[in-house]
Amino acid sequence: MWFKRYLAIVLLAFISFAALEGYADGKKPYSINCKINITINPARRLRVNIGETRQVTVDVTVEATYLDSVGILAEGYPDFAQWNDYIVKASSGDSYHIQNVMTVTPPSGVERIHEFRFIAYVKRTKGYKLVYRDTVDYRIQVYPMVLPEPLFTQGTTNTIFWVPGSDELMYDQKVLAFDPQNPGNAWQAPGFGKWLAGETRVSIFENLCDGCRYGYYVEAYLSSGQKVYSDTVYSTQDASPPAAVSDTWAFPDSGGSVVLQWSSVVDTVSSVRCYYIYRRHEGESFTLLDSVEYQGETNPIVYRYQDWSKLNEGEKYFYKVRAVDVVSNIGEGIEVGPVIPDASPPLKPIFNWKINLGYDYFDSASGKFFVKGAKNSVWILDPRRGEAGLKAADSVR
């Protein structure tokens, strides 16, 4: 009996010692009692102006025993922030406190929002390795900021959206526009800028030149008197529509359909985006029937569209094609017609030479070869004449 009691006491002491060293059964690690507290100043986010230097202080307090090291890390922070991970060897005791500082100086041209995380790091290697991590998400917001602009803007007016710097640290903030050909002659939009929801303002520039490219940026002063700038955005004004689509003709085709054909046109500023096809019944107004994807302006390309939709045999229809540019300026087009759908075989037969020549079909009436376009109802003229085995151009596939 005495021997059994002695053995039980020795076994209990061994188990307690093993737990202290990080063992549960001599093979598997167990969780030690560890409390981590991260304090960041300023908390959650830092508002910083371009050109200004601010600091973020991170304090970590750890309560645990038998640690090898504790540290403060950061992941995903921006390039303009100065930071070094800080890991120190733990001294004997149950409580540890360390502090590290991030220095932030955003330059012009950086994004407004930067999100990353701070990490408290605790390591223990006695017995089996144990690593504890606790994280806090953080955000840096940079001011002032001009929001992105499209490559092209419709008309001769442009509305610039921007975010001013912190009012406590900045004053005399405004948006300036300039012609890149004469960058020293920048001018300000009338007024200080209208407030929108949240922090955003708008400034409106009028009487801009059609086809001219302009740059826009925010200019502001720090409380020290130092002048700082946001990044610069650019946009080209497009107030003119594409050229009129005038080389257009239409004729009835098989199955009561109508074939519409036209030559490509150009837009001198933002480029043609698509073509709108309009149709009207005799005695009615034009309505939009369909749109055809832009395929290019070289050669010129000839488009061929087949209308199968809701056509009444023997009645008169009229068509018009108008080009649309990138900013939705719509050009003019001539009216063609009347066209009378006929369900009988076409007067202008179309032969499929795809197998022999690599084309989708050949129009014997016009002597033109066509390849399939972006839509099933569209074909595009290939200006080359056929030779055996010739394939359609990749640019129109």
C-alpha positions as CSV (number, residue, x, y, z in Angstrom):
1,M,0.0,0.0,0.0
2,W,2.8,2.4,0.9
3,F,4.5,1.7,-2.3
4,K,1.4,2.5,-4.4
5,R,1.0,5.8,-2.6
6,Y,4.6,6.7,-3.3
7,L,4.2,5.8,-7.0
8,A,1.1,7.9,-7.3
9,I,2.9,11.0,-5.8
10,V,5.8,10.6,-8.2
11,L,3.6,10.1,-11.2
12,L,1.6,13.3,-10.3
13,A,4.7,15.3,-10.0
14,F,6.0,14.1,-13.4
15,I,2.7,15.0,-15.1
16,S,2.8,18.5,-13.5
17,F,6.4,19.0,-14.7
18,A,5.5,17.8,-18.2
19,A,2.6,20.2,-18.4
20,L,4.9,23.0,-17.3
21,E,7.3,22.2,-20.1
22,G,4.6,22.1,-22.8
23,Y,3.9,18.3,-22.9
24,A,0.6,16.6,-22.3
25,D,1.7,13.0,-22.9
26,G,5.3,13.5,-24.0
27,K,4.4,13.6,-27.7
28,K,1.7,16.2,-28.4
29,P,1.8,19.9,-27.6
30,Y,-0.9,21.5,-25.5
31,S,-2.2,25.1,-25.3
32,I,-0.6,27.3,-22.7
33,N,-2.6,30.0,-21.0
34,C,-1.7,33.1,-23.0
35,K,-3.4,36.6,-23.1
36,I,-2.5,39.1,-25.8
37,N,-3.6,42.7,-25.9
38,I,-2.8,45.0,-28.9
39,T,-3.3,48.8,-28.5
40,I,-2.9,51.1,-31.6
41,N,-2.7,54.8,-31.6
42,P,-4.5,56.2,-33.5
43,A,-7.0,53.4,-33.3
44,R,-8.4,51.6,-36.3
45,R,-7.2,54.1,-39.0
46,L,-4.8,56.9,-39.7
47,R,-5.9,60.0,-41.7
48,V,-2.8,61.5,-43.3
49,N,-2.3,64.2,-46.0
50,I,0.0,63.9,-48.9
51,G,3.4,65.1,-47.9
52,E,2.6,65.0,-44.2
53,T,4.5,62.7,-41.8
54,R,2.5,60.8,-39.2
55,Q,3.2,58.0,-36.8
56,V,1.3,54.9,-35.7
57,T,2.2,53.5,-32.3
58,V,1.6,49.8,-31.6
59,D,1.7,48.4,-28.0
60,V,1.5,44.7,-27.3
61,T,1.1,43.2,-23.8
62,V,1.4,39.5,-23.3
63,E,0.6,37.5,-20.2
64,A,2.1,34.0,-20.4
65,T,4.8,31.8,-18.9
66,Y,7.9,30.1,-20.3
67,L,8.0,32.1,-23.6
68,D,11.0,32.4,-25.9
69,S,10.1,35.6,-27.7
70,V,7.4,38.1,-28.4
71,G,7.1,40.5,-31.2
72,I,5.1,43.0,-33.3
73,L,4.7,42.3,-37.1
74,A,2.9,44.0,-40.0
75,E,1.6,42.5,-43.2
76,G,0.6,44.2,-46.4
77,Y,1.4,47.8,-45.4
78,P,2.1,50.4,-48.2
79,D,5.5,51.2,-49.6
80,F,5.4,54.7,-48.2
81,A,5.2,53.4,-44.6
82,Q,8.5,52.8,-42.7
83,W,8.3,49.7,-40.5
84,N,10.6,47.0,-39.2
85,D,9.2,43.9,-37.5
86,Y,10.2,43.9,-33.9
87,I,10.8,40.6,-32.1
88,V,12.5,40.4,-28.7
89,K,13.7,37.5,-26.5
90,A,11.3,37.1,-23.6
91,S,12.8,37.5,-20.1
92,S,11.7,35.3,-17.2
93,G,8.3,36.3,-15.9
94,D,4.6,36.2,-16.6
95,S,4.0,39.5,-18.3
96,Y,5.7,41.2,-21.3
97,H,5.2,44.7,-22.9
98,I,6.8,45.9,-26.2
99,Q,6.2,48.9,-28.4
100,N,6.9,49.6,-32.1
101,V,6.3,52.7,-34.3
102,M,5.3,53.0,-38.0
103,T,6.2,56.2,-39.8
104,V,3.9,57.2,-42.7
105,T,4.7,59.9,-45.4
106,P,2.5,59.4,-48.4
107,P,3.8,61.0,-51.7
108,S,1.6,62.3,-54.6
109,G,0.1,59.7,-56.8
110,V,-0.8,57.0,-54.3
111,E,-4.1,55.4,-53.8
112,R,-6.5,56.8,-51.2
113,I,-7.2,53.7,-49.1
114,H,-4.5,51.2,-47.8
115,E,-5.6,48.3,-45.7
116,F,-3.2,45.9,-43.8
117,R,-2.8,44.3,-40.4
118,F,-0.7,44.4,-37.3
119,I,0.2,41.1,-35.7
120,A,1.2,40.2,-32.1
121,Y,3.6,37.3,-32.2
122,V,4.3,34.9,-29.3
123,K,6.7,32.0,-29.6
124,R,7.6,29.1,-27.3
125,T,10.0,26.3,-28.3
126,K,10.4,24.4,-25.1
127,G,9.1,20.9,-25.9
128,Y,7.1,21.2,-29.0
129,K,7.0,24.6,-30.9
130,L,4.0,26.7,-30.1
131,V,3.3,30.0,-31.9
132,Y,0.5,32.4,-31.1
133,R,-0.7,35.2,-33.3
134,D,-3.3,37.9,-32.7
135,T,-4.2,40.4,-35.5
136,V,-5.8,43.8,-35.8
137,D,-6.9,45.2,-39.2
138,Y,-5.8,48.7,-39.9
139,R,-6.4,51.4,-42.5
140,I,-4.4,54.4,-43.8
141,Q,-6.5,57.0,-45.6
142,V,-4.6,59.5,-47.8
143,Y,-5.8,63.1,-48.5
144,P,-6.3,65.1,-50.7
145,M,-7.3,62.8,-53.6
146,V,-8.7,63.3,-57.1
147,L,-10.9,60.3,-58.2
148,P,-10.1,58.5,-61.5
149,E,-11.2,59.9,-64.8
150,P,-12.3,58.0,-68.0
151,L,-10.0,58.3,-71.0
152,F,-12.7,60.3,-72.8
153,T,-15.4,62.6,-71.5
154,Q,-18.5,63.6,-73.5
155,G,-19.1,67.3,-74.4
156,T,-17.2,70.4,-73.4
157,T,-17.8,70.1,-69.7
158,N,-16.1,67.9,-67.2
159,T,-17.1,67.2,-63.6
160,I,-14.1,66.3,-61.3
161,F,-14.8,64.3,-58.1
162,W,-12.2,64.8,-55.4
163,V,-11.6,64.4,-51.6
164,P,-10.0,67.3,-49.7
165,G,-7.4,67.0,-47.1
166,S,-8.1,67.0,-43.4
167,D,-9.5,70.5,-42.6
168,E,-7.5,70.6,-39.3
169,L,-4.2,70.3,-41.2
170,M,-4.9,71.9,-44.6
171,Y,-6.3,75.0,-46.1
172,D,-6.8,76.7,-49.5
173,Q,-7.7,73.5,-51.3
174,K,-8.8,73.5,-54.9
175,V,-8.8,71.5,-58.1
176,L,-6.8,72.8,-61.0
177,A,-7.0,71.9,-64.7
178,F,-4.2,72.2,-67.3
179,D,-3.4,71.5,-70.9
180,P,-0.5,69.0,-71.0
181,Q,0.9,71.0,-73.9
182,N,1.1,74.1,-71.7
183,P,1.3,72.7,-68.1
184,G,2.3,76.0,-66.5
185,N,-1.0,77.6,-67.4
186,A,-3.3,75.8,-64.9
187,W,-6.7,77.3,-63.9
188,Q,-9.2,76.7,-61.1
189,A,-12.8,75.7,-61.4
190,P,-15.3,78.4,-60.2
191,G,-16.0,78.0,-56.5
192,F,-14.5,75.9,-53.8
193,G,-16.2,72.7,-54.8
194,K,-19.6,71.4,-54.0
195,W,-20.0,68.9,-51.2
196,L,-21.6,65.5,-52.0
197,A,-22.4,62.7,-49.6
198,G,-19.6,61.8,-47.3
199,E,-16.2,63.5,-47.9
200,T,-16.5,63.9,-51.7
201,R,-16.6,67.2,-53.5
202,V,-17.1,68.1,-57.2
203,S,-15.6,70.9,-59.3
204,I,-17.0,71.6,-62.7
205,F,-14.8,72.8,-65.6
206,E,-16.7,74.3,-68.6
207,N,-15.9,75.5,-72.2
208,L,-13.3,72.8,-72.7
209,C,-12.0,72.2,-76.2
210,D,-13.3,69.3,-78.3
211,G,-10.5,66.7,-78.8
212,C,-8.3,68.3,-76.2
213,R,-6.7,66.3,-73.4
214,Y,-6.7,67.9,-69.9
215,G,-5.0,67.0,-66.6
216,Y,-6.6,67.6,-63.2
217,Y,-5.2,67.6,-59.7
218,V,-5.9,69.0,-56.2
219,E,-3.6,71.7,-54.8
220,A,-3.5,72.3,-51.0
221,Y,-1.4,73.8,-48.3
222,L,-0.3,72.2,-45.0
223,S,-0.6,74.2,-41.9
224,S,3.1,74.8,-42.1
225,G,2.6,76.6,-45.4
226,Q,4.1,73.7,-47.5
227,K,2.2,73.2,-50.8
228,V,1.2,69.6,-51.6
229,Y,-0.6,68.0,-54.5
230,S,-2.8,65.0,-55.2
231,D,-2.0,62.6,-58.1
232,T,-3.0,63.8,-61.6
233,V,-5.8,62.3,-63.7
234,Y,-6.3,62.9,-67.4
235,S,-9.3,62.9,-69.8
236,T,-9.9,63.9,-73.4
237,Q,-13.1,65.9,-74.3
238,D,-15.2,64.5,-77.1
239,A,-18.0,66.7,-78.3
240,S,-18.2,65.6,-81.9
241,P,-20.1,62.6,-83.2
242,P,-18.6,60.1,-85.7
243,A,-18.9,60.7,-89.4
244,A,-22.2,60.1,-91.1
245,V,-22.9,56.6,-92.5
246,S,-23.8,57.4,-96.1
247,D,-22.6,54.4,-98.1
248,T,-25.6,52.3,-97.2
249,W,-27.9,50.1,-99.3
250,A,-30.5,47.5,-98.6
251,F,-32.3,44.7,-100.6
252,P,-34.7,41.9,-100.0
253,D,-33.2,38.4,-99.5
254,S,-34.4,34.9,-99.0
255,G,-37.1,33.9,-96.6
256,G,-38.6,37.4,-96.4
257,S,-35.5,38.9,-94.8
258,V,-33.7,42.2,-95.7
259,V,-30.0,42.6,-96.1
260,L,-28.5,45.9,-95.1
261,Q,-24.9,46.8,-96.1
262,W,-22.7,49.8,-95.2
263,S,-19.1,51.0,-95.1
264,S,-17.3,51.8,-91.9
265,V,-16.8,55.4,-90.8
266,V,-14.3,57.1,-88.5
267,D,-14.5,59.1,-85.3
268,T,-11.7,61.6,-84.9
269,V,-11.5,61.6,-81.1
270,S,-12.6,58.6,-79.1
271,S,-13.2,56.1,-81.9
272,V,-16.4,54.3,-83.1
273,R,-17.8,51.9,-80.5
274,C,-20.7,50.4,-82.5
275,Y,-23.3,51.0,-85.1
276,Y,-27.0,51.5,-84.4
277,I,-29.4,50.1,-86.9
278,Y,-32.8,51.8,-87.2
279,R,-35.9,50.6,-89.1
280,R,-39.3,52.1,-89.8
281,H,-42.4,50.8,-91.4
282,E,-44.0,53.0,-94.0
283,G,-45.8,55.9,-92.3
284,E,-44.1,55.4,-89.0
285,S,-41.0,56.8,-87.2
286,F,-37.6,55.2,-87.0
287,T,-37.0,52.9,-83.9
288,L,-33.7,51.2,-82.9
289,L,-33.6,47.7,-84.2
290,D,-30.2,46.4,-83.2
291,S,-26.6,47.4,-82.7
292,V,-23.5,45.9,-84.4
293,E,-20.1,45.7,-82.7
294,Y,-17.3,47.9,-84.1
295,Q,-14.8,45.9,-86.2
296,G,-12.3,48.5,-87.4
297,E,-11.9,51.4,-89.8
298,T,-9.4,50.1,-92.3
299,N,-9.8,49.1,-96.0
300,P,-12.7,50.3,-95.3
301,I,-14.6,47.4,-93.7
302,V,-18.0,46.8,-95.2
303,Y,-20.7,45.5,-92.8
304,R,-23.5,43.3,-93.9
305,Y,-26.5,42.8,-91.6
306,Q,-29.5,40.5,-92.2
307,D,-32.9,41.5,-90.7
308,W,-35.2,38.6,-90.0
309,S,-37.4,40.2,-87.4
310,K,-41.1,40.8,-87.8
311,L,-41.2,41.7,-91.5
312,N,-44.4,41.5,-93.4
313,E,-44.1,40.3,-97.0
314,G,-45.1,42.9,-99.5
315,E,-44.9,45.9,-97.2
316,K,-42.4,48.8,-97.3
317,Y,-39.6,49.2,-94.9
318,F,-36.9,51.9,-94.5
319,Y,-33.5,51.6,-92.8
320,K,-30.8,53.9,-91.4
321,V,-27.4,53.2,-89.9
322,R,-25.7,55.6,-87.4
323,A,-22.2,55.3,-85.8
324,V,-21.8,55.6,-82.0
325,D,-18.5,56.6,-80.4
326,V,-17.0,55.7,-77.1
327,V,-18.8,58.4,-75.1
328,S,-22.1,57.8,-76.9
329,N,-22.1,60.6,-79.4
330,I,-24.3,59.4,-82.3
331,G,-23.5,60.4,-85.9
332,E,-26.0,60.8,-88.7
333,G,-27.0,58.3,-91.3
334,I,-29.0,58.3,-94.6
335,E,-32.3,56.7,-95.0
336,V,-32.5,53.8,-97.5
337,G,-35.6,52.2,-98.9
338,P,-38.3,51.4,-99.5
339,V,-37.4,47.7,-99.2
340,I,-40.2,45.2,-99.8
341,P,-39.6,41.7,-98.2
342,D,-40.1,38.8,-100.5
343,A,-40.3,35.2,-99.4
344,S,-39.4,33.9,-102.9
345,P,-35.8,33.0,-103.8
346,P,-33.5,36.0,-103.9
347,L,-32.7,37.8,-107.1
348,K,-29.0,38.0,-106.0
349,P,-27.9,34.5,-105.2
350,I,-25.3,34.0,-102.6
351,F,-22.9,31.0,-102.9
352,N,-21.1,29.5,-100.0
353,W,-17.4,29.2,-101.0
354,K,-16.2,28.6,-97.4
355,I,-14.8,25.1,-98.2
356,N,-12.8,26.2,-101.2
357,L,-11.8,29.7,-100.4
358,G,-12.0,30.1,-96.7
359,Y,-14.8,32.7,-96.9
360,D,-18.2,32.5,-95.4
361,Y,-19.8,33.4,-98.7
362,F,-19.4,35.2,-102.0
363,D,-21.9,37.7,-103.3
364,S,-21.9,37.1,-107.1
365,A,-24.0,40.3,-107.7
366,S,-21.4,42.7,-106.1
367,G,-18.4,40.4,-106.6
368,K,-17.5,40.8,-102.9
369,F,-16.3,38.2,-100.4
370,F,-17.6,38.3,-96.9
371,V,-16.5,36.7,-93.6
372,K,-18.6,36.1,-90.5
373,G,-18.6,39.0,-88.0
374,A,-19.2,39.3,-84.3
375,K,-22.9,38.3,-84.6
376,N,-24.7,35.6,-86.5
377,S,-26.6,38.2,-88.6
378,V,-23.5,40.2,-89.5
379,W,-20.8,39.7,-92.1
380,I,-17.8,41.8,-92.9
381,L,-16.3,42.5,-96.3
382,D,-12.9,40.9,-96.9
383,P,-11.3,43.1,-99.6
384,R,-9.0,40.4,-101.0
385,R,-10.0,38.4,-104.0
386,G,-10.1,34.6,-103.7
387,E,-7.4,32.1,-104.3
388,A,-7.8,28.4,-103.5
389,G,-7.1,27.7,-99.9
390,L,-7.0,31.4,-98.8
391,K,-8.2,31.9,-95.3
392,A,-10.2,34.8,-93.8
393,A,-8.2,37.6,-92.1
394,D,-7.7,37.1,-88.3
395,S,-8.6,40.8,-87.7
396,V,-12.2,40.2,-88.7
397,R,-12.7,36.9,-87.1
